[in-house]
Amino acid sequence: MKVRPAHPPRHLTRRDLLRITALGAAGLTLAACSSDATSGAVQPRTWGAYIPTVLPPEGTAASPIKQLAALADVHPRYLHRYAAIGDPAPIPEFDAIVAAGSTPLLTVEPWIADRGPNQPDYALQRIAAGDFDRELRRWGADLTAWGKPVLFRFAPKMNTAAYPWSLGVNGNTARDYRGAWSRMRTVVSTESGGNIRFVWAPTVLTAETKPFSEAYPDANEVDYVALDGYNWGDADGHRWTSAADLFGTSLAVLRELDGEHPMLITEVACATAPQLGVKANWIRDFFTLIDGEPRLEAFLWYQADTQRDWRFNSTSASIDAFRSSLMAMSSPK
């Protein structure tokens, strides 16, 4: 199976070759994390990343996960993988992630990748009506047969206009999204042996996105609530956006919407600025922001070079800022 990279809120070509560095890992079980969060305890904050590959290049034993673990100096708990709804489960990648001591976060997207949002065959009403039960049942069965903890993120960023499942695209409404989520959760859970946790993840509120509150499903149907957000920098119609401006309002809405479940930032990154030290300052400010979110369990950095150089190590100042901030976050308080 061809592994497709993650992408920021505006659609990226998934066939782009990415320059990366990757993360190694260690972490707690999902059951323990959920139990601590719902009991009201402050979460031990950790991190993860998307990297384009977790498998060693053919003919080598060089692990991308170990390489990036060394780069970051702190092992991440989560590594993010992507699949379209018709893809097979990426079990070899999952095995590599677990062997490195991490937990996979899997995003399953109901579409044919790279064909854009105009795919009415994947409209939310069809998912809610059960037209994709076969595929969802297979996902539940395959992940259960694999047997290890996995976070399952379905149809994220529904408040953008980039996907067949987006609100306002292909006739989709927030009610349709809730119906599709409920159907997905029921079907996948029927096959689940208890190792699957479900992550609901809109993108941050901007001038280009829709409100996401009405798309929130029943609280009993989610295990984590999450956000995605990218600082695109000053280019191509974008403006430099501070971490507080990017996430602050949306985190407040998310807290108000759901006061129970642990929180994640499932995609985050900052473009590299031409001015020395600007990205490093953004990274420090981001860590300060998340330090004020007691229910936030983890963030996952988009560690790749596409359209922007999002990598935390794109400059010497940014990697120093990332390492020192991550070390401080991970140290016992």
C-alpha positions in Angstrom: 0.0 0.0 0.0 1.2 3.5 -0.8 1.3 5.6 2.3 -0.1 9.0 1.8 1.3 11.9 3.9 -0.8 14.1 6.1 -1.5 17.7 4.9 -2.3 21.1 6.4 -5.8 22.5 6.1 -5.5 23.5 2.4 -5.2 20.4 0.2 -1.7 19.2 -0.6 -0.7 16.8 -3.3 -0.2 13.5 -1.5 2.3 12.2 -4.0 4.8 14.9 -3.1 8.2 13.6 -2.0 8.9 14.6 1.5 12.1 15.4 3.3 11.8 14.2 6.8 13.3 13.3 10.1 11.4 11.1 12.5 10.7 10.3 16.1 11.1 7.3 18.4 8.9 6.6 21.3 7.6 5.3 24.5 4.3 5.8 26.3 1.4 4.7 28.4 -1.5 2.5 27.3 -4.6 4.1 25.9 -6.8 2.7 28.6 -4.6 4.3 31.3 -4.7 7.6 29.5 -8.5 7.7 29.1 -9.0 6.7 32.7 -6.7 9.4 34.0 -8.4 12.1 31.8 -12.0 11.2 32.7 -11.1 11.1 36.4 -10.1 14.8 36.2 -6.4 14.2 36.8 -3.9 16.5 35.0 -2.5 14.7 32.0 1.2 13.9 31.7 1.8 15.9 28.5 3.6 14.2 25.7 4.0 14.4 21.9 4.1 12.6 18.6 4.4 13.3 14.9 3.5 12.6 11.4 6.5 11.4 9.3 6.2 10.3 5.7 7.6 6.8 6.4 8.2 4.7 9.5 9.8 1.8 7.6 13.5 1.6 6.9 14.5 2.2 3.3 14.8 -1.0 1.3 18.1 -2.7 1.8 18.9 -0.8 5.0 18.3 -1.1 8.7 18.1 2.6 9.3 14.9 3.3 11.2 13.3 6.7 10.5 11.7 6.5 13.9 15.0 6.1 15.7 16.6 8.8 13.6 14.0 11.3 14.6 14.0 10.2 18.2 17.6 11.2 18.3 16.8 14.5 16.6 14.1 15.4 19.1 15.9 14.1 22.2 12.5 13.0 23.7 10.7 9.9 22.5 7.2 10.6 21.2 4.2 8.5 22.3 2.3 8.7 19.0 3.1 8.3 15.3 0.5 9.4 12.8 -0.5 7.3 9.7 -3.1 7.9 7.0 -5.3 5.7 4.9 -8.3 6.0 2.6 -11.4 4.1 3.6 -10.8 1.4 0.9 -7.1 0.9 1.8 -5.9 -2.2 3.7 -4.8 -1.6 7.3 -1.1 -0.6 7.3 -0.1 -3.4 9.7 3.7 -3.4 8.8 3.8 0.3 9.7 1.9 -0.4 12.9 4.3 -3.1 13.8 7.3 -0.8 13.2 5.7 1.9 15.4 5.0 -0.5 18.3 8.5 -2.0 18.0 9.9 1.5 18.5 7.8 1.9 21.6 5.0 4.2 20.2 1.3 4.0 19.6 -0.2 4.6 16.1 -2.7 7.3 15.5 -4.6 6.3 12.3 -6.6 8.7 10.2 -9.1 7.0 8.0 -10.5 9.2 5.2 -13.7 8.4 3.4 -12.7 9.2 -0.2 -10.4 8.3 -3.1 -7.2 10.3 -2.2 -6.0 13.0 -4.5 -9.3 13.5 -6.3 -10.5 16.5 -4.3 -13.8 17.2 -2.5 -16.1 16.7 -5.4 -16.8 13.0 -4.8 -20.5 12.7 -4.1 -20.1 8.9 -3.7 -18.6 9.7 -0.3 -21.2 12.1 0.9 -22.0 11.8 4.6 -25.6 10.7 4.0 -24.3 7.6 2.3 -22.0 6.8 5.2 -24.8 7.3 7.7 -27.1 5.1 5.6 -24.7 2.2 5.9 -23.3 2.2 2.3 -19.8 1.9 3.7 -20.5 -0.6 6.5 -18.5 -3.3 4.8 -15.3 -1.2 4.7 -15.8 0.0 8.3 -16.4 -3.5 9.5 -13.2 -4.6 7.9 -11.3 -1.8 9.6 -12.7 -2.8 13.0 -11.9 -6.4 12.4 -8.4 -5.8 11.1 -7.4 -3.5 13.9 -8.9 -5.9 16.5 -7.0 -8.8 14.9 -3.8 -6.7 15.2 -4.7 -6.4 18.8 -2.6 -3.5 20.1 -3.8 0.0 21.1 -4.6 2.4 18.3 -6.2 5.8 18.1 -8.8 5.9 15.2 -9.4 9.4 13.7 -12.2 9.4 11.2 -13.1 12.1 8.6 -11.3 15.0 10.3 -11.3 18.7 9.4 -14.9 18.5 8.5 -15.2 22.3 8.9 -12.9 23.0 5.9 -14.1 22.8 2.3 -11.3 20.4 1.2 -13.0 16.9 1.4 -16.0 15.0 0.3 -17.1 14.8 3.9 -16.7 18.5 4.5 -19.7 20.6 5.8 -21.4 22.3 2.8 -19.7 20.0 0.3 -21.8 17.3 -1.6 -24.8 18.4 0.3 -23.3 17.6 3.7 -24.7 19.1 6.9 -23.6 19.0 10.5 -26.5 16.6 11.2 -25.2 14.3 8.4 -21.8 14.4 9.9 -23.1 13.3 13.3 -25.1 10.5 11.7 -22.0 9.3 9.7 -19.9 9.4 12.8 -22.4 7.5 14.8 -22.7 4.9 12.1 -18.9 4.6 11.9 -18.5 4.3 15.6 -21.2 1.6 15.9 -19.9 -0.5 13.1 -16.2 -0.3 14.0 -16.9 -0.9 17.7 -19.0 -4.0 16.9 -15.8 -5.5 15.6 -13.5 -4.0 18.2 -11.8 -6.0 21.0 -11.4 -2.8 23.1 -8.0 -1.7 21.6 -9.5 1.1 19.5 -10.0 4.7 20.8 -11.9 7.2 18.6 -10.6 10.7 18.0 -12.9 13.6 16.8 -10.8 16.4 15.2 -12.0 19.6 13.4 -9.5 22.2 12.3 -9.0 25.5 14.0 -11.4 28.3 13.4 -10.2 30.8 10.8 -11.7 33.1 8.2 -11.7 30.1 5.8 -13.3 27.5 8.1 -16.8 26.8 9.4 -17.8 26.5 13.1 -17.4 22.9 14.2 -19.6 22.7 17.3 -22.7 21.4 15.5 -20.7 18.5 14.0 -19.8 17.2 17.5 -21.3 13.7 17.9 -22.7 12.3 21.1 -20.1 12.5 23.9 -20.4 8.7 24.4 -19.2 8.2 20.9 -15.7 9.8 21.3 -12.7 9.0 23.4 -10.6 12.1 22.5 -11.4 15.5 21.1 -8.7 17.2 19.0 -7.7 20.1 16.8 -5.5 20.7 13.8 -3.7 24.0 13.1 -0.9 25.4 10.9 0.9 28.7 10.8 1.4 29.2 7.1 3.5 32.3 7.4 3.5 35.5 5.3 3.1 34.1 1.7 0.5 33.1 -0.9 -2.4 35.0 0.7 -1.5 33.9 4.3 -0.3 36.0 7.2 1.9 35.0 10.1 -0.3 33.8 12.9 0.8 33.4 16.5 0.2 30.2 18.3 -2.3 31.9 20.6 -4.2 33.5 17.7 -4.2 30.2 15.8 -5.4 27.9 18.7 -6.7 30.1 21.5 -10.3 30.6 20.4 -10.7 27.1 19.1 -9.4 25.5 22.3 -11.9 27.6 24.3 -14.7 26.3 22.1 -13.5 22.8 22.4 -13.4 23.0 26.2 -16.9 24.4 26.3 -18.1 21.8 23.9 -16.6 18.8 25.7 -15.6 19.1 29.4 -14.8 15.4 29.9 -12.5 13.8 27.3 -8.7 14.2 27.0 -7.6 16.6 24.3 -5.1 16.2 21.5 -3.6 18.5 18.8 -3.4 15.9 16.0 -1.7 18.1 13.5 0.4 21.2 14.1 3.4 22.9 12.5 4.9 26.3 11.7 6.3 27.6 8.4 9.9 28.6 8.3 10.3 32.4 8.2 13.1 34.3 6.5 13.8 36.2 9.7 16.2 34.6 12.0 14.6 33.2 15.2 11.0 33.9 14.3 10.0 30.2 13.9 11.9 29.4 17.1 9.9 32.0 19.0 6.6 30.6 17.6 7.6 27.1 18.8 8.3 28.4 22.3 5.0 30.3 22.3 3.2 27.1 21.2 4.6 25.1 24.2 3.6 28.0 26.5 0.1 27.8 25.1 -0.3 24.0 25.6 1.1 24.2 29.1 -2.1 26.1 30.0 -4.3 23.2 28.8 -4.5 20.7 31.7 -6.6 18.2 29.7 -4.3 18.3 26.6 -2.5 15.0 26.5 -0.3 15.3 23.4 0.4 17.2 20.2 1.6 15.6 17.0 4.0 17.7 14.9 3.8 17.6 11.1 7.4 16.8 10.4 7.7 17.2 6.7 8.8 19.6 4.0 6.0 20.3 1.5 4.6 23.7 0.3 6.3 25.0 3.5 9.2 23.6 5.4 7.2 22.6 8.5 10.0 20.6 10.1 10.9 21.6 13.7 14.6 21.2 12.6 14.3 23.5 9.6 16.7 26.0 11.3 19.3 25.6 14.0 17.3 28.0 16.2 14.0 26.2 15.7 15.4 22.8 16.6 17.0 24.2 19.7 13.7 25.8 20.7 11.8 22.6 20.0 14.3 20.4 21.9 14.5 22.6 25.0 10.8 23.2 25.1 10.0 19.5 24.7 12.5 18.5 27.4 11.0 21.0 29.8 7.4 19.8 29.0 8.5 16.2 29.5 10.4 16.7 32.7 8.6 15.7 36.0 7.0 18.8 37.5 
